[in-house]
């Protein structure tokens, strides 16, 4: 039988990306962590890590074992929280993971309200770009994950966790104020084929979505400026450097004055936003999920 403590170390190293990073978090020495992982590898009978100057990556066997390690760690932490709840001890910390634009629009009011009602609970927020974060929920390093799926992107395996749709939000087409085509009320992607577009780099969800929309329309869109940061996107459009699709919630919170907002008549992309938590979330996690579900 594999040692639960060593499995927990494997999960910590995988999440930290290095033995040194995991050791700092656990207040161990790197040599102690490395020694325990070596023992786990001997128990398994195969290497679990590729060690390199920048850190570690998991071997295929390590990847397969990681999901089980995260589940085991999560179950141990669930057992501890169950006992604490029976003893009427409130959790010391609640950790939420979110992607950047949800961190600007959905999270602040929910965190502020929670802190007012539970001042003794420390709040921690992690910036995680989807689809990252599911394993951290399994291991209870995260209590609640806010994640998304763009059109055309696969939905990750929830790995036995509870995942619920929080909302779907559409994307709006933005152009510089004064752009000749901003006067047109019903724009099409074809009419914008010659424009400089602003989107993420290849493989980033909003870029994948844009490329699929272009393919469906039978056109090629030229991405001149690559950024996944919507604040940067808005600034570039406002400066007259290109056009872009951005989530409606971002516009509601921080739209500059010098942009025109339109819908593309032949493309109505939207992304789904999900909440992910452990199947036994606990009272405070349920409360936070309810706060996040309230209309903004």
Beta strands, then each sheet from edge to edge (+ up, - down):
strand 1: 49-52
strand 2: 55-58
strand 3: 93-98
strand 4: 122-127
strand 5: 144-149
strand 6: 162-176
strand 7: 196-199
strand 8: 222-226
strand 9: 244-247
strand 10: 259-262
strand 11: 270-277
sheet 1: 1+ 2-
sheet 2: 4+ 3+ 5+ 11- 6+ 9-
sheet 3: 4+ 3+ 5+ 11- 6+ 10-
sheet 4: 7+ 8+
end
